Amino acid sequence: MSRSTVAPPHAQSCAYSRAARELGLKRSQFDLAVNLGRIRTVPDEGGGGRRVARTEIERLRAAPGFPDILTKSVHAVGTTEGAAVMQVPLSRFTRLAKLGLVVPVSFYLNRYRAVVWLYLADELRQFAADKDNVTLLTGRTPEGMRDQLAAGVDLRPRNWRGRHLGFLLRQAEGPWQRAGALAALLDPVQVAQIARDPYERSHLNRFRPGPPAHGAPGSPAAHLVERITTADDPDEIAWLRSDLTHALEEARAHEPAPRPTVKPAPPRPVTEPERPASTQRPTSTERPRRGLLGWLRRRSV
């Protein structure tokens, strides 16, 4: 008997944790590499999320400069190290970040529940090397930007949301997944106003990614992350609502949301209605008995 040469699906791919080890990356670096498109993933045929094909791991390991180039491309730094990379004071780096001139790629909460924004070191080097940015790095901050900072502008959360949406859309495999990615950045009330049908809204929520995990659900840390990941600027909300409306129209046309099937009630058995007692005719056994009694009564008179 010949043996099958087709390998099982899981032999041709591996889970994220194993792929990270084989590529020499920390799990946070690996996740970032996936989000940035540095590492291509495939859906798990068993429905368990996404995996990394063995051919993809071999491609990355065979690339020139592996693993240093891959590790360097996903090296993320905080504010202090970012200022050192750009060779600017910490205060100037913070102003540039609040004004949206450098965009965070991820964030985390420290033990004091303070938000720590992370930036790609490669992007900071490119920004610092651009001659058009010399005045922003060394000169006086332009007056318009100073007014924005005085008014309390901080574009870091919004810029992160925009970048995060790009990550989600890159991994979306169909119209409902794209609609779910857009819904992930909107308040549930906003989503309910657009997806008014409860079955459609329930189907949409199946493809709505949750916020990054920080703390137990309902904890102060989780509430803080929810505020960061939910759009709060009117222009941003209007843009997301418009895109979600169009995405839902496309999803409906591609595949309507499933609805419960209503089974028809079984037919009722047909029974012959009973006759009233007054209209019922006497049985054959009763008629002779009444006739005999009547005859005896007449004979006794």
C-alpha positions as CSV (number, residue, x, y, z in Angstrom):
1,M,0.0,0.0,0.0
2,S,1.4,3.4,-0.9
3,R,1.7,6.0,1.8
4,S,0.1,9.4,1.5
5,T,2.7,12.2,0.7
6,V,0.3,15.0,1.7
7,A,1.4,16.4,5.0
8,P,-1.3,17.4,7.5
9,P,-2.1,21.2,7.6
10,H,-0.4,21.8,10.9
11,A,2.8,20.2,9.6
12,Q,3.0,22.9,6.9
13,S,2.6,25.8,9.3
14,C,3.2,26.7,12.9
15,A,1.7,28.8,15.7
16,Y,2.9,32.3,16.4
17,S,4.8,31.3,19.5
18,R,6.9,28.7,17.7
19,A,7.4,31.0,14.6
20,A,8.7,33.7,16.9
21,R,11.2,31.4,18.5
22,E,12.4,30.1,15.1
23,L,12.9,33.7,13.8
24,G,14.7,34.8,17.0
25,L,12.0,37.4,17.9
26,K,10.3,38.3,21.1
27,R,6.6,37.8,21.0
28,S,5.9,41.6,20.9
29,Q,8.4,42.0,18.1
30,F,6.8,39.1,16.2
31,D,3.3,40.6,16.6
32,L,4.6,43.9,15.4
33,A,6.3,42.3,12.4
34,V,3.0,40.6,11.4
35,N,1.1,43.9,11.8
36,L,3.7,45.7,9.6
37,G,3.5,43.0,6.9
38,R,7.1,41.9,7.5
39,I,5.8,38.3,8.2
40,R,3.0,36.9,6.1
41,T,0.4,34.7,7.8
42,V,-2.2,32.2,6.7
43,P,-5.6,31.3,8.2
44,D,-5.8,28.2,10.3
45,E,-7.8,25.6,8.4
46,G,-9.0,24.3,11.8
47,G,-10.5,27.7,12.7
48,G,-8.0,28.4,15.4
49,G,-6.8,31.9,14.2
50,R,-3.8,32.5,12.0
51,R,-0.5,30.7,11.6
52,V,2.8,31.1,9.7
53,A,3.6,28.8,6.8
54,R,6.8,26.9,7.0
55,T,7.7,28.3,3.6
56,E,7.4,31.8,5.0
57,I,9.8,31.0,7.9
58,E,12.3,29.5,5.4
59,R,12.0,32.6,3.2
60,L,12.8,34.9,6.1
61,R,15.7,32.8,7.4
62,A,17.2,32.7,3.9
63,A,17.1,36.5,3.5
64,P,20.5,38.3,3.6
65,G,21.4,39.7,7.0
66,F,19.0,37.4,8.9
67,P,18.2,37.8,11.8
68,D,19.7,41.3,12.4
69,I,17.8,43.1,9.6
70,L,14.5,41.6,10.6
71,T,15.0,42.4,14.3
72,K,16.1,46.0,13.4
73,S,13.0,46.6,11.3
74,V,10.7,46.0,14.2
75,H,12.8,47.6,17.0
76,A,10.4,49.9,18.9
77,V,11.6,52.5,21.4
78,G,10.0,54.7,24.0
79,T,10.2,58.5,24.4
80,T,13.6,58.6,26.1
81,E,15.3,56.3,23.7
82,G,13.5,57.9,20.7
83,A,14.8,61.3,21.7
84,A,18.3,59.8,21.8
85,V,17.8,58.2,18.3
86,M,16.8,61.6,16.9
87,Q,19.4,63.4,19.0
88,V,16.9,65.9,20.4
89,P,15.9,66.8,23.9
90,L,13.2,64.8,25.5
91,S,10.8,67.7,25.6
92,R,11.2,68.4,21.9
93,F,10.6,64.8,21.0
94,T,7.4,64.8,23.1
95,R,6.2,67.9,21.3
96,L,6.9,66.4,17.9
97,A,4.9,63.3,18.9
98,K,1.9,65.3,20.3
99,L,1.8,67.3,17.0
100,G,1.7,64.0,15.1
101,L,5.0,64.5,13.3
102,V,6.2,61.1,14.6
103,V,3.6,58.4,14.9
104,P,3.5,55.7,17.6
105,V,3.4,52.1,16.4
106,S,2.2,50.6,19.7
107,F,1.8,51.3,23.4
108,Y,1.6,49.7,26.8
109,L,0.7,50.6,30.3
110,N,3.4,50.6,33.0
111,R,2.8,49.6,36.6
112,Y,1.5,53.1,37.4
113,R,-1.1,52.8,34.6
114,A,0.7,55.5,32.6
115,V,0.7,55.2,28.8
116,V,4.0,54.4,27.3
117,W,4.1,55.1,23.5
118,L,6.5,53.1,21.3
119,Y,7.9,54.3,18.0
120,L,9.8,52.4,15.2
121,A,13.5,53.4,15.6
122,D,13.9,53.1,11.8
123,E,11.2,55.7,11.2
124,L,12.7,58.1,13.7
125,R,16.1,57.8,12.0
126,Q,14.5,58.6,8.7
127,F,12.7,61.6,10.1
128,A,15.9,62.9,11.6
129,A,17.8,62.4,8.3
130,D,15.3,64.3,6.3
131,K,16.7,67.8,5.5
132,D,13.2,69.3,5.5
133,N,12.9,68.5,9.2
134,V,16.1,70.3,10.4
135,T,14.1,73.4,11.7
136,L,11.8,71.1,13.6
137,L,14.7,69.4,15.3
138,T,16.9,72.4,16.1
139,G,15.0,75.6,15.5
140,R,12.1,77.3,17.4
141,T,8.8,75.6,17.1
142,P,6.6,77.4,14.7
143,E,4.0,79.7,16.2
144,G,1.0,77.7,14.9
145,M,2.4,74.5,16.5
146,R,3.0,76.3,19.7
147,D,-0.6,77.4,19.8
148,Q,-1.8,73.9,19.2
149,L,0.4,72.6,22.1
150,A,-0.9,75.4,24.3
151,A,-4.5,74.3,23.5
152,G,-3.6,70.8,24.7
153,V,-3.4,69.0,21.4
154,D,-2.2,65.4,21.6
155,L,-2.5,63.4,18.3
156,R,-0.7,60.3,19.6
157,P,-3.9,58.3,20.4
158,R,-5.6,59.3,17.1
159,N,-2.5,58.6,15.0
160,W,-2.1,55.2,16.7
161,R,-5.7,54.4,15.9
162,G,-5.2,55.3,12.3
163,R,-2.1,53.0,12.1
164,H,-3.8,50.2,14.0
165,L,-6.7,50.3,11.6
166,G,-4.3,49.8,8.8
167,F,-2.9,46.7,10.6
168,L,-6.5,45.3,11.0
169,L,-7.5,46.0,7.4
170,R,-4.3,44.4,6.1
171,Q,-5.3,41.1,7.8
172,A,-9.0,41.3,6.8
173,E,-10.0,38.5,4.5
174,G,-13.4,39.7,3.3
175,P,-16.0,42.5,3.5
176,W,-17.3,41.5,6.9
177,Q,-13.8,41.5,8.4
178,R,-13.2,44.9,6.9
179,A,-16.4,46.2,8.4
180,G,-15.4,44.7,11.8
181,A,-12.0,46.4,11.7
182,L,-13.8,49.8,11.2
183,A,-16.3,49.0,14.0
184,A,-13.4,48.2,16.4
185,L,-12.5,51.9,16.7
186,L,-16.1,53.1,17.2
187,D,-18.2,53.2,20.4
188,P,-20.8,50.4,20.4
189,V,-23.5,53.1,20.4
190,Q,-22.1,54.5,17.1
191,V,-22.0,51.0,15.6
192,A,-25.7,50.3,16.7
193,Q,-26.8,53.5,14.9
194,I,-25.3,52.3,11.7
195,A,-26.0,48.5,12.0
196,R,-29.6,48.9,13.2
197,D,-30.6,45.3,12.4
198,P,-29.9,43.1,15.5
199,Y,-28.9,40.0,13.5
200,E,-26.6,42.1,11.3
201,R,-25.1,43.8,14.3
202,S,-24.5,40.4,16.0
203,H,-22.8,39.1,12.8
204,L,-20.7,42.2,12.6
205,N,-19.5,41.9,16.2
206,R,-18.2,38.4,15.4
207,F,-15.5,40.1,13.2
208,R,-14.9,43.1,15.5
209,P,-11.4,42.7,17.0
210,G,-11.1,43.5,20.6
211,P,-8.7,46.1,22.1
212,P,-5.2,45.2,23.0
213,A,-5.2,43.2,26.2
214,H,-4.2,45.2,29.2
215,G,-5.5,44.1,32.6
216,A,-8.6,42.1,33.4
217,P,-11.8,43.0,31.8
218,G,-13.5,45.9,33.6
219,S,-10.3,46.9,35.4
220,P,-9.1,50.5,35.4
221,A,-6.3,49.5,33.0
222,A,-8.9,48.0,30.6
223,H,-11.0,51.1,30.7
224,L,-8.0,53.3,29.9
225,V,-7.1,51.1,26.9
226,E,-10.7,51.3,25.7
227,R,-10.6,55.1,25.8
228,I,-7.4,55.1,23.7
229,T,-8.7,52.6,21.2
230,T,-12.1,54.4,20.7
231,A,-12.4,57.4,18.4
232,D,-13.3,60.6,20.2
233,D,-12.5,63.3,17.7
234,P,-15.7,64.5,15.7
235,D,-13.9,64.4,12.4
236,E,-12.4,61.0,13.1
237,I,-15.8,59.6,14.1
238,A,-17.5,61.0,11.0
239,W,-14.9,59.5,8.8
240,L,-15.1,56.0,10.5
241,R,-19.0,56.1,10.4
242,S,-18.9,56.9,6.7
243,D,-16.4,54.1,5.9
244,L,-18.4,51.6,8.1
245,T,-21.6,52.5,6.3
246,H,-20.0,51.7,2.9
247,A,-18.3,48.6,4.2
248,L,-21.6,47.2,5.5
249,E,-23.3,47.8,2.1
250,E,-20.5,45.9,0.5
251,A,-20.7,43.1,3.1
252,R,-24.5,42.8,2.7
253,A,-24.1,42.5,-1.1
254,H,-21.4,39.9,-0.7
255,E,-23.1,37.8,2.0
256,P,-26.2,38.8,4.0
257,A,-26.0,38.3,7.7
258,P,-27.5,34.9,8.8
259,R,-30.9,34.9,10.4
260,P,-32.7,32.2,12.3
261,T,-35.0,30.0,10.1
262,V,-38.6,29.9,11.1
263,K,-40.0,26.3,10.9
264,P,-43.7,26.0,9.9
265,A,-46.0,24.7,12.6
266,P,-47.1,21.1,12.1
267,P,-50.6,20.7,10.7
268,R,-53.3,20.1,13.4
269,P,-55.2,16.8,13.2
270,V,-58.7,17.1,11.8
271,T,-61.4,15.7,14.2
272,E,-65.1,15.3,13.4
273,P,-67.1,17.6,15.6
274,E,-69.3,16.0,18.2
275,R,-73.1,16.2,17.9
276,P,-75.1,17.8,20.6
277,A,-76.7,15.3,23.0
278,S,-80.2,16.4,21.9
279,T,-79.5,15.5,18.3
280,Q,-77.9,12.2,18.9
281,R,-80.0,9.3,17.7
282,P,-80.5,6.3,20.1
283,T,-78.4,3.3,19.5
284,S,-79.9,0.2,18.1
285,T,-79.8,-1.6,21.5
286,E,-81.8,1.1,23.2
287,R,-84.7,1.3,20.7
288,P,-86.1,-2.2,21.3
289,R,-85.8,-1.8,25.1
290,R,-87.9,1.4,25.0
291,G,-90.4,-0.3,22.7
292,L,-90.9,-3.3,25.0
293,L,-91.4,-1.2,28.1
294,G,-94.0,0.9,26.3
295,W,-95.8,-2.2,25.2
296,L,-95.9,-3.6,28.7
297,R,-97.2,-0.3,30.1
298,R,-100.0,-0.4,27.6
299,R,-100.9,-4.0,28.5
300,S,-101.0,-3.2,32.2
301,V,-103.6,-0.4,31.7
